[in-house]
Amino acid sequence: MPFLKKRLWIATALALACICMWGCEYLGEEPKLVESGSNKGIGFAMVSDSTALLAVDYYERYERSSGADWRECVKKGIRLVGTKGVEINYWEGLVDCRGEIDPLSRIYPLGDSTVLFPLSNLNNESVYYVWKVGQEPIEKKAAWNKYVDVFHGNEILRQWENGKFLFKYYDKFALLDTTANIITQITKEEAGWPDGVEDAQYFGDDLMTIVLYPNKFSFAIVRNGVDTLSTFYEEPPNDYDERHERFNGHYINRMKEDGWYLYSTDSNWQISEKPVAKYYVQYFKSLDRE
């Protein structure tokens, strides 16, 4: 018995020594700041033909002598930039981070120079800002009636009827009620999402939809399912593949193999013949060669 106790004591001492050797190098060592900078987030919101809003995150990267490194969020917000291929920053609004380790913010266009800016999905609620260019953000919270996976980066958000917002992620839907401050997972039928449309959004009391033509390279804007307000036709190129169209406020995003092409619409929803901007991988590109 004493022999077993002695062996157990030796094993414990060795274990403690190993732990100390592994962790002691951090004692008294301050992490070294090796980099600071900013990243553009996910998504963009057109403000005018020549300006748009992007999400932005400021970070600091630290290292220890062991080689371990990490990034910490410093500030996050939105930035008004030029869309003509030259990096021009006109305005920026920032808020403090809330514990994010490696941030990548996202914005959703709401129109009228306003975006929805998500903050977190924690403790059975979502926290977000409604943020207009040149103004302070308005913080809002919405509880989940059950867990709903929103604000993860791949869904679209659309203004819906009665002042609500609709999240669409492939064939899944969730409704954000800004009056009751609750997010509810619903079906396509409960959402009232029309069949056979590429995108849909309420503008006032009218449900506007984008409907693709059979070749999937041309489309129409239809009001309330009956009134075709405008059409856009383009011959498919030789290397034709499918295109996707999305509302971005009163602009239309057209996805091609080399990025998003932005088309403006007038007060009657007539679509511009040529794109007014091009967006690709967090940057706006020049259209001079288009």
ROLUMLUM-107416 format. One record per residue (C-alpha): residue number from 1; residue in three letters; x, z, y. Coordinates in nm, 4 decimals. Each point is the difference from the previous one (the first is absolute). Layout:
# residues N
NUM/ALA/X/Z/Y
...
//
This chain:
# residues 290
1/MET/0.0000/0.0000/0.0000
2/PRO/0.2716/0.0831/0.2564
3/PHE/0.1685/-0.3285/-0.0931
4/LEU/-0.3187/-0.1942/0.0745
5/LYS/-0.0421/0.1831/0.3325
6/LYS/0.3573/-0.0842/0.0949
7/ARG/-0.0512/-0.3694/-0.0819
8/LEU/-0.3229/-0.0028/0.2037
9/TRP/0.1791/0.1606/0.2962
10/ILE/0.2818/-0.2586/-0.0154
11/ALA/-0.2491/-0.2883/-0.0196
12/THR/-0.1905/0.1360/0.2998
13/ALA/0.3196/0.0415/0.2012
14/LEU/0.1074/-0.3561/-0.0785
15/ALA/-0.3409/-0.1339/0.1038
16/LEU/0.0145/0.1864/0.3297
17/ALA/0.3511/-0.1288/0.0621
18/CYS/-0.1137/-0.3588/-0.0594
19/ILE/-0.2932/0.0416/0.2382
20/CYS/0.2322/0.1442/0.2631
21/MET/0.2494/-0.2845/-0.0390
22/TRP/-0.2821/-0.2570/0.0305
23/GLY/-0.1609/0.1589/0.3019
24/CYS/0.2754/0.1788/0.1879
25/GLU/0.1239/-0.3121/0.1712
26/TYR/-0.3181/0.0061/0.2116
27/LEU/0.0533/0.3575/0.1201
28/GLY/0.0786/-0.0080/0.3680
29/GLU/0.0156/-0.3813/0.0031
30/GLU/-0.2030/-0.1662/0.2710
31/PRO/-0.1357/-0.3437/-0.0963
32/LYS/0.1670/-0.2812/0.1898
33/LEU/-0.2060/-0.2368/0.2135
34/VAL/0.1216/-0.3489/-0.0964
35/GLU/-0.2686/-0.2270/0.1397
36/SER/-0.2977/-0.0019/0.2327
37/GLY/-0.2317/-0.2874/0.0768
38/SER/-0.3474/-0.1404/-0.0274
39/ASN/-0.2008/-0.2083/-0.2447
40/LYS/-0.3039/-0.2124/0.0564
41/GLY/-0.2951/0.1012/-0.2147
42/ILE/-0.2654/-0.1947/-0.1881
43/GLY/-0.2612/-0.2163/0.1687
44/PHE/-0.0515/-0.1290/0.3521
45/ALA/-0.2835/-0.0300/0.2491
46/MET/-0.0299/-0.2914/0.2418
47/VAL/-0.0660/0.1032/0.3615
48/SER/0.0356/-0.3382/0.1686
49/ASP/0.1524/-0.3382/-0.0824
50/SER/0.3376/0.1321/0.1143
51/THR/-0.0124/0.3716/-0.0958
52/ALA/-0.0716/0.2074/-0.3089
53/LEU/0.0232/0.3573/-0.1257
54/LEU/0.2353/0.1101/-0.2779
55/ALA/0.0477/0.3361/-0.1698
56/VAL/0.3434/0.1559/0.0567
57/ASP/0.1852/0.2908/-0.1651
58/TYR/0.3105/0.1760/0.1329
59/TYR/0.2221/0.1681/-0.2589
60/GLU/0.3286/0.1808/-0.0513
61/ARG/0.2083/-0.0339/-0.3177
62/TYR/0.2150/0.2897/-0.1216
63/GLU/0.2725/0.0347/-0.2634
64/ARG/0.1791/0.2825/-0.1791
65/SER/0.3515/-0.0016/-0.1422
66/SER/-0.1468/-0.0406/-0.3489
67/GLY/-0.1312/-0.3425/0.0999
68/ALA/-0.3626/0.1076/0.0153
69/ASP/-0.1834/-0.1593/0.2899
70/TRP/-0.3531/-0.0067/0.1372
71/ARG/-0.2001/-0.1118/0.3004
72/GLU/-0.2234/0.2102/0.2211
73/CYS/-0.2787/-0.1218/0.2250
74/VAL/0.0632/0.0762/0.3681
75/LYS/-0.2821/-0.1787/0.1835
76/LYS/-0.2620/-0.2590/-0.0841
77/GLY/-0.2450/-0.2082/0.1967
78/ILE/-0.0960/-0.3450/0.1219
79/ARG/0.1906/-0.2612/0.2002
80/LEU/-0.1299/-0.2892/0.2105
81/VAL/0.2242/-0.3019/-0.0578
82/GLY/0.0196/-0.3666/0.0916
83/THR/-0.1106/-0.2581/-0.2566
84/LYS/0.1999/-0.3040/0.1077
85/GLY/0.3074/0.0541/-0.2141
86/VAL/0.1974/0.2101/0.2512
87/GLU/0.0224/0.3767/-0.0604
88/ILE/-0.1659/0.1361/0.3142
89/ASN/-0.1377/0.3555/0.0020
90/TYR/-0.2574/0.0560/0.2730
91/TRP/-0.1261/0.3494/-0.0838
92/GLU/0.0359/0.2696/-0.2633
93/GLY/-0.2008/0.3092/-0.0873
94/LEU/0.1460/0.2663/-0.2290
95/VAL/-0.1147/0.3190/-0.1736
96/ASP/0.1815/0.2643/-0.2036
97/CYS/0.0394/-0.0425/-0.3730
98/ARG/-0.1755/0.2375/-0.2361
99/GLY/0.2415/0.0573/-0.2847
100/GLU/0.0501/-0.3609/-0.1047
101/ILE/0.3254/-0.0480/-0.1910
102/ASP/0.0418/-0.3784/0.0094
103/PRO/-0.2758/-0.1374/0.2194
104/LEU/-0.1520/-0.3454/0.0104
105/SER/-0.3026/0.0029/0.2276
106/ARG/-0.2896/-0.2422/-0.0059
107/ILE/-0.2538/-0.1122/0.2586
108/TYR/-0.3423/-0.1590/-0.0355
109/PRO/-0.1334/-0.2196/0.2837
110/LEU/-0.3338/0.1122/0.1439
111/GLY/-0.0137/-0.2447/0.2924
112/ASP/0.0055/0.0625/0.3748
113/SER/0.3739/0.0908/-0.0076
114/THR/-0.0801/0.2881/-0.2368
115/VAL/0.1284/0.0880/-0.3465
116/LEU/-0.0656/0.2585/-0.2666
117/PHE/0.3262/0.1820/-0.0765
118/PRO/-0.0013/0.2088/-0.3229
119/LEU/0.1965/0.3238/-0.0118
120/SER/-0.0566/0.1630/-0.3379
121/ASN/-0.2171/0.0400/-0.3082
122/LEU/0.0331/0.3722/-0.0744
123/ASN/-0.2174/0.2976/-0.0910
124/ASN/-0.3078/-0.2113/-0.0771
125/GLU/-0.0050/-0.1642/0.3399
126/SER/0.1443/-0.2967/0.1852
127/VAL/0.1481/0.0413/0.3467
128/TYR/0.0265/-0.3022/0.2269
129/TYR/0.0238/-0.1093/0.3611
130/VAL/-0.2145/-0.2458/0.1900
131/TRP/0.2566/-0.1365/0.2418
132/LYS/-0.0412/-0.2357/0.2953
133/VAL/0.2902/-0.1666/0.1811
134/GLY/0.1196/0.2059/0.2967
135/GLN/-0.2012/0.3083/-0.0928
136/GLU/0.0513/0.3207/-0.1956
137/PRO/-0.1204/-0.0153/-0.3620
138/ILE/-0.3232/0.1717/-0.1028
139/GLU/0.0473/0.2005/-0.3189
140/LYS/-0.2797/-0.0010/-0.2567
141/LYS/-0.0518/0.1466/-0.3458
142/ALA/-0.2215/-0.1037/-0.2881
143/ALA/-0.0634/0.1942/-0.3216
144/TRP/-0.0352/-0.1716/-0.3366
145/ASN/-0.3175/0.0483/-0.1963
146/LYS/0.2358/-0.0596/-0.2928
147/TYR/0.3546/-0.1355/-0.0089
148/VAL/0.0185/-0.3457/0.1531
149/ASP/0.3340/-0.1795/0.0047
150/VAL/0.0101/-0.1466/0.3509
151/PHE/0.2827/-0.0433/0.2491
152/HIS/0.2441/-0.1136/-0.2697
153/GLY/0.0971/-0.3309/0.1562
154/ASN/-0.1761/-0.2804/-0.1893
155/GLU/-0.3628/0.0389/0.1010
156/ILE/-0.1757/-0.1596/0.2960
157/LEU/-0.2074/0.1972/0.2492
158/ARG/-0.2994/-0.1530/0.1736
159/GLN/-0.2399/0.1213/0.2658
160/TRP/-0.3351/0.0320/-0.1699
161/GLU/-0.3584/0.0599/0.1004
162/ASN/-0.1135/0.3103/0.1870
163/GLY/0.3491/0.0722/0.1298
164/LYS/0.1485/0.0574/-0.3457
165/PHE/0.3204/-0.1387/-0.1514
166/LEU/0.0240/-0.1693/-0.3396
167/PHE/0.3114/0.0063/-0.2167
168/LYS/0.0320/-0.2812/-0.2531
169/TYR/0.2653/-0.0005/-0.2710
170/TYR/-0.0621/-0.2959/-0.2315
171/ASP/-0.3373/0.0910/-0.1559
172/LYS/0.0012/0.3643/0.1146
173/PHE/-0.1721/0.1222/0.3165
174/ALA/-0.0061/0.3205/0.2037
175/LEU/-0.2033/0.0740/0.3127
176/LEU/0.1333/0.2109/0.2877
177/ASP/-0.2878/0.1598/0.1883
178/THR/0.1410/0.0972/0.3396
179/THR/-0.3098/0.2056/0.0884
180/ALA/-0.0173/0.2101/-0.3175
181/ASN/0.3833/-0.0089/-0.0321
182/ILE/-0.0061/-0.0804/-0.3689
183/ILE/0.1448/-0.2754/-0.2221
184/THR/-0.2169/-0.1093/-0.2914
185/GLN/0.0889/-0.2337/-0.2823
186/ILE/-0.2779/-0.2574/-0.0362
187/THR/-0.0779/-0.3182/-0.1920
188/LYS/0.0072/-0.3523/0.1357
189/GLU/-0.3802/-0.0027/-0.0003
190/GLU/-0.0200/0.3303/0.1887
191/ALA/0.2495/-0.1326/0.2536
192/GLY/-0.2007/-0.3181/0.0518
193/TRP/0.3095/-0.2167/-0.0450
194/PRO/-0.1222/-0.3609/-0.0311
195/ASP/0.0759/-0.2134/-0.3036
196/GLY/0.2331/-0.2957/0.0282
197/VAL/0.1779/0.0944/0.3245
198/GLU/0.3689/0.0319/0.0755
199/ASP/-0.0514/0.2710/0.2626
200/ALA/-0.2819/0.1752/0.1856
201/GLN/-0.0334/0.2262/0.3029
202/TYR/-0.2662/0.1202/0.2386
203/PHE/0.0342/-0.0980/0.3643
204/GLY/-0.2755/0.1893/0.1746
205/ASP/-0.3163/-0.0524/-0.2049
206/ASP/0.1209/-0.3251/-0.1567
207/LEU/0.1713/-0.0264/-0.3367
208/MET/0.2653/-0.2695/0.0340
209/THR/0.1485/-0.1511/-0.3153
210/ILE/0.2759/-0.2435/-0.0883
211/VAL/-0.1138/-0.2460/-0.2669
212/LEU/0.2501/-0.2267/-0.1758
213/TYR/-0.0717/-0.3637/-0.0736
214/PRO/0.0495/-0.1229/-0.3587
215/ASN/0.3615/-0.1074/0.0603
216/LYS/0.0751/0.3547/0.1229
217/PHE/0.2027/-0.1391/0.2872
218/SER/-0.2870/-0.0363/0.2458
219/PHE/-0.2545/0.2606/0.1052
220/ALA/-0.2984/0.0819/0.2193
221/ILE/-0.1051/0.3020/0.2060
222/VAL/-0.3595/0.0887/-0.0850
223/ARG/-0.2258/0.2490/0.1811
224/ASN/-0.2428/0.2133/-0.2005
225/GLY/0.0266/-0.2317/-0.2970
226/VAL/-0.1930/-0.2874/0.1588
227/ASP/0.1584/-0.1253/0.3247
228/THR/0.3210/-0.2014/-0.0349
229/LEU/0.1671/0.0538/0.3372
230/SER/0.3234/-0.1927/-0.0554
231/THR/0.2045/-0.1756/-0.2639
232/PHE/0.3704/-0.0512/-0.0519
233/TYR/0.1154/-0.2914/-0.2140
234/GLU/0.3521/-0.0824/-0.1073
235/GLU/0.1237/-0.2341/-0.2712
236/PRO/0.1777/0.1868/-0.2793
237/PRO/0.3731/-0.0775/-0.0022
238/ASN/0.1701/-0.1588/-0.2997
239/ASP/0.1264/0.3383/-0.1133
240/TYR/-0.3508/0.1433/0.0367
241/ASP/-0.0704/0.3523/-0.1072
242/GLU/-0.2814/0.2351/0.0931
243/ARG/-0.0283/0.1388/0.3504
244/HIS/-0.1597/0.3201/0.1247
245/GLU/-0.1837/0.0601/0.3255
246/ARG/-0.0633/0.3390/0.1631
247/PHE/-0.1584/0.1282/0.3185
248/ASN/0.2407/0.1666/0.2427
249/GLY/-0.2382/0.1010/0.2744
250/HIS/-0.1156/-0.3327/0.1463
251/TYR/0.3033/-0.1747/-0.1465
252/ILE/0.0279/-0.1594/-0.3426
253/ASN/0.3009/0.0663/-0.2233
254/ARG/0.0833/-0.2949/-0.2274
255/MET/0.2523/0.0824/-0.2704
256/LYS/0.2350/-0.2771/-0.1081
257/GLU/0.3153/0.0041/-0.2093
258/ASP/0.2165/0.0788/0.3042
259/GLY/-0.2122/0.2633/0.1731
260/TRP/-0.3211/0.0683/0.1884
261/TYR/-0.1141/-0.2577/0.2574
262/LEU/-0.2264/0.1397/0.2726
263/TYR/-0.2857/-0.2051/0.1450
264/SER/-0.2008/0.1082/0.3005
265/THR/-0.3764/-0.0311/0.0448
266/ASP/-0.2015/-0.0310/0.3190
267/SER/-0.3223/0.1805/0.0967
268/ASN/-0.1969/-0.2410/-0.2236
269/TRP/0.2359/0.0505/-0.2953
270/GLN/0.1488/-0.3474/0.0324
271/ILE/0.3401/0.0017/-0.1692
272/SER/0.3122/-0.1246/0.1759
273/GLU/0.1390/-0.3259/-0.1386
274/LYS/0.3529/0.1382/-0.0215
275/PRO/0.1339/0.3488/-0.0737
276/VAL/0.0919/0.2212/0.2945
277/ALA/0.2461/0.2204/-0.1936
278/LYS/0.1787/0.0372/-0.3320
279/TYR/0.0791/0.3277/-0.1775
280/TYR/0.2365/0.0460/-0.2918
281/VAL/0.1459/0.3190/-0.1501
282/GLN/-0.0496/0.2332/0.2990
283/TYR/0.1058/-0.2553/0.2631
284/PHE/-0.1687/-0.2647/0.2102
285/LYS/0.1678/-0.3399/-0.0311
286/SER/0.0251/-0.2919/0.2395
287/LEU/-0.2539/-0.2816/-0.0365
288/ASP/0.2208/-0.2539/0.1763
289/ARG/0.0642/-0.1878/-0.3215
290/GLU/-0.3589/0.0019/-0.1209
//
